[in-house]
């Protein structure tokens, strides 16, 4: 009778040792609080370096989009002037825009530019068209010039420079306004 009791004691000891080994391996598998704090510190340091650079990239891409949009608007103003010579140049973005497929193009909605640009806000910039001089022929105003401006929605966040054009060349204002004196290279 001693043998089964001895075997039972041995199996209980083995079970107890297995449980101790299991608990110690679980404890060794986790991270200590110090290790977690170090990892979090490294992540925060990387974020403080990366976020400002990412914001610069976003501002630069917004400015590039604004410049390209101004070039497109200049081109479409020329198309509008040739298509509707009695009206001259378009005085609003709505005249250059219009929803494609909503009817035939007209001087009030020529369907020359995409809807996002026709809305006046695109990629962190606000676009406006201002009419210049006009002549009136047969009670129809014909605009002979225009000015297109693009200013950041939030100077320093969506862009740093404002842009202006009156036709061929694009100028910029380094302060983000419409006082465009510097020629864009």
C-alpha positions as CSV (number, residue, x, y, z in Angstrom):
1,X,0.0,0.0,0.0
2,X,2.9,2.2,0.3
3,X,3.7,2.2,-3.3
4,X,0.4,3.8,-4.6
5,X,0.7,6.5,-1.9
6,X,4.3,7.1,-3.0
7,X,3.2,7.3,-6.6
8,X,0.5,9.8,-5.7
9,X,2.9,12.0,-3.9
10,X,5.3,11.9,-6.8
11,X,2.6,12.8,-9.3
12,X,1.4,15.7,-7.0
13,X,5.0,17.0,-6.9
14,X,5.3,16.8,-10.6
15,X,2.0,18.6,-11.1
16,X,3.1,21.2,-8.6
17,X,6.5,21.6,-10.4
18,X,4.7,21.9,-13.8
19,X,2.5,24.6,-12.4
20,X,5.4,26.5,-11.0
21,X,7.3,26.2,-14.4
22,X,4.1,27.4,-16.2
23,X,3.7,30.4,-13.9
24,X,7.4,31.4,-14.2
25,X,7.3,31.1,-18.0
26,X,4.2,33.3,-18.1
27,X,5.9,35.9,-15.9
28,X,9.0,35.8,-18.1
29,X,6.9,36.2,-21.3
30,X,5.5,39.7,-20.4
31,X,7.2,43.1,-20.5
32,X,8.1,45.1,-17.4
33,X,6.7,48.5,-16.8
34,X,10.2,50.1,-17.4
35,X,10.4,48.4,-20.8
36,X,7.0,49.7,-21.8
37,X,7.9,53.2,-20.7
38,X,11.1,53.1,-22.7
39,X,9.2,52.0,-25.9
40,X,6.6,54.7,-25.3
41,X,9.4,57.4,-24.9
42,X,11.0,56.3,-28.2
43,X,7.7,56.5,-30.0
44,X,7.0,60.0,-28.6
45,X,10.4,61.2,-29.7
46,X,9.9,59.9,-33.2
47,X,6.5,61.5,-33.4
48,X,7.9,64.9,-32.4
49,X,10.3,64.7,-35.2
50,X,8.0,63.3,-37.8
51,X,4.8,65.4,-37.4
52,X,6.3,68.8,-38.3
53,X,8.0,67.3,-41.3
54,X,4.7,65.7,-42.4
55,X,2.9,69.1,-42.0
56,X,5.6,70.7,-44.2
57,X,5.0,68.1,-46.9
58,X,1.2,68.7,-46.7
59,X,1.6,72.4,-47.1
60,X,4.0,72.0,-50.0
61,X,1.6,69.6,-51.8
62,X,-1.3,72.1,-51.2
63,X,0.8,74.9,-52.7
64,X,1.7,72.7,-55.7
65,X,-1.9,71.9,-56.2
66,X,-2.9,75.6,-56.0
67,X,-0.2,76.5,-58.6
68,X,-1.4,73.8,-61.0
69,X,-5.0,74.8,-60.5
70,X,-4.1,78.4,-61.4
71,X,-2.4,77.2,-64.6
72,X,-5.5,75.2,-65.4
73,X,-7.8,78.2,-64.7
74,X,-5.7,80.4,-66.9
75,X,-6.0,77.9,-69.7
76,X,-9.7,77.5,-69.3
77,X,-10.2,81.3,-69.2
78,X,-8.6,81.3,-72.7
79,X,-10.9,78.5,-73.8
80,X,-13.9,80.4,-72.4
81,X,-12.9,83.6,-74.2
82,X,-12.7,81.7,-77.5
83,X,-15.9,79.8,-77.0
84,X,-18.0,82.8,-75.8
85,X,-16.3,85.8,-77.5
86,X,-19.3,88.1,-76.8
87,X,-18.8,87.6,-73.1
88,X,-15.0,87.8,-73.0
89,X,-13.4,86.2,-69.9
90,X,-15.4,84.5,-67.1
91,X,-15.9,86.5,-64.0
92,X,-16.7,83.7,-61.6
93,X,-15.6,80.1,-61.1
94,X,-19.3,79.1,-61.6
95,X,-19.1,80.4,-65.2
96,X,-16.1,78.2,-65.8
97,X,-17.7,75.2,-63.9
98,X,-21.0,73.5,-64.1
99,X,-21.9,69.9,-63.7
100,X,-21.0,67.8,-66.7
101,X,-24.1,66.1,-68.1
102,X,-26.5,68.5,-66.6
103,X,-27.2,70.1,-70.0
104,X,-25.3,71.7,-72.8
105,X,-22.4,74.1,-71.8
106,X,-23.4,77.8,-71.7
107,X,-21.7,81.1,-70.8
108,X,-23.2,80.7,-67.2
109,X,-21.9,77.1,-66.8
110,X,-19.2,76.3,-69.4
111,X,-18.3,72.9,-67.8
112,X,-14.6,73.6,-68.3
113,X,-13.2,72.9,-64.8
114,X,-13.9,70.2,-62.3
115,X,-16.6,70.7,-59.6
116,X,-14.2,70.8,-56.7
117,X,-12.3,73.7,-58.3
118,X,-15.6,75.4,-59.4
119,X,-16.7,75.4,-55.7
120,X,-13.8,77.7,-54.9
121,X,-12.1,75.5,-52.3
122,X,-9.5,72.9,-53.2
123,X,-6.6,71.3,-51.4
124,X,-6.5,73.8,-48.6
125,X,-6.8,76.9,-50.8
126,X,-9.6,79.3,-51.7
127,X,-9.8,80.4,-55.3
128,X,-11.6,83.6,-56.6
129,X,-11.9,85.2,-60.0
130,X,-12.2,89.0,-60.2
131,X,-13.2,90.8,-63.4
132,X,-11.1,93.5,-64.9
133,X,-12.1,96.1,-67.5
134,X,-15.2,95.6,-69.6
135,X,-16.8,96.9,-72.7
136,X,-20.5,96.8,-73.4
137,X,-21.7,95.8,-76.9
138,X,-25.4,95.4,-77.6
139,X,-26.2,95.5,-73.9
140,X,-23.9,92.5,-73.2
141,X,-20.8,93.1,-71.0
142,X,-17.6,91.8,-72.5
143,X,-14.8,91.4,-69.9
144,X,-11.3,92.1,-71.3
145,X,-9.2,91.0,-68.3
146,X,-9.4,88.9,-65.1
147,X,-7.4,88.2,-61.9
148,X,-7.4,84.8,-60.2
149,X,-6.3,84.5,-56.6
150,X,-5.6,81.5,-54.5
151,X,-5.0,82.0,-50.7
152,X,-4.5,79.4,-48.0
153,X,-7.6,78.6,-45.9
154,X,-5.4,78.8,-42.8
155,X,-2.0,80.5,-43.3
156,X,0.7,78.4,-41.8
157,X,-1.4,75.3,-41.7
158,X,-2.8,74.6,-45.2
159,X,-0.2,76.8,-47.0
160,X,2.2,79.6,-46.5
161,X,2.0,81.6,-49.8
162,X,-0.9,83.3,-51.6
163,X,-0.9,83.2,-55.5
164,X,-2.3,85.5,-58.1
165,X,-2.4,85.5,-61.9
166,X,-3.7,87.9,-64.5
167,X,-3.0,85.6,-67.5
168,X,0.4,84.1,-68.3
169,X,2.5,84.5,-65.2
170,X,1.8,83.5,-61.7
171,X,3.0,85.7,-58.8
172,X,3.0,84.9,-55.1
173,X,2.8,86.6,-51.7
174,X,5.0,85.0,-49.1
175,X,2.7,86.1,-46.3
176,X,-0.3,84.2,-47.7
177,X,-2.3,87.1,-48.9
178,X,-3.2,88.6,-52.3
179,X,-0.4,91.2,-52.4
180,X,1.4,89.1,-55.0
181,X,4.7,90.8,-56.0
182,X,7.2,88.0,-56.4
183,X,7.3,86.1,-59.7
184,X,6.9,82.3,-59.4
185,X,9.9,80.6,-61.0
